[in-house]
Amino acid sequence: MAVTATKKEVSVADKLDALYELQKIDSEIDRIRTIRGELPLEVQDLEDELEGLETRIGKIQEEIKEVETELLDRKNATKDSETAIAKYKEQQNNVRNNREFESLAKEIEFQELEIKLHEKKSKEAKFKSVSKKEMFEEAKERLEFRKGDLKTKQAELEEIVGETRKDEEALLKKSEDAKKKIDDRLVFAYNRLRENAKNGLSVVPVDRDACGGCFNKIPPQRQLDIQSKKKVLVCEHCGRILVPSEEA
């Protein structure tokens, strides 16, 4: 209760000064994060791409195994057909009539057709195997290449983060401490404005008779009201909280 009472006793001028000070702190945090640029997103995109490539490589390996299994099965099936043909031909030497001979001849013809089918399918499987192995090598090569890119980007990001981490942590603490000195209602409004503003500016000074955020002109009488700091005023065009120019 004591803290709430203290906040109520703070003048509007002090509140505006505290808000502008908070804005300066948060703008410096924004500047530090801007230095990192798109690196965090680039690192994440590369990590996602590597994960996708590894999944693809694993799938291709499985497909190659399936083709090799098919080739082996067809090779064994061909051997079985050749064994059957040899057996049927042997049996033809011991037939008792033409009907038995013709029946065995049909079996031989069927097995010969099976061998031709296995040869055809084997050629298709070998072609598929070569194609899959080429895809595998290309994906593997790209994976290694992108791993190098990721390593470079991660090193860049770690270097930048390392250089700015202490400053950012100190500023984040200052930002939280500054918010404690401001009414919760104003902090909520401030945060909402920052989220909606592309440049993160929710508290701006009057600059050359205009809003420091959207640059729309401010009427002279309103400028005097802002200068007096007797109440919290916002820009009629962009909604940002206005404070007097630092030069004033």
Buried (B, 14 or more C-beta within 10 A) or exposed (E): EEEEEEBEEBEEBEBBBBBBBBBBBBBBBBEBBEEBEEBBEBBEEBBEBBEEBEEBBEBBBEBBEBBBEBBEBBEEBBEBBBEBBEBBEEBBEEBEEEEEBEBBBEBBEBBBEBBEBBEEBBEEBBEBBEEBBEBBEEBBEBBEEBEEBBEEBBEBBEEBBEEBEEEBEEBEEBBEEBBEBBBEEBBEBBEEBBEEBEEBBBBBBBBEEBBBBBEEEBEEEBBEBBEEBEEBBBBEBBBBBBBBBEEE
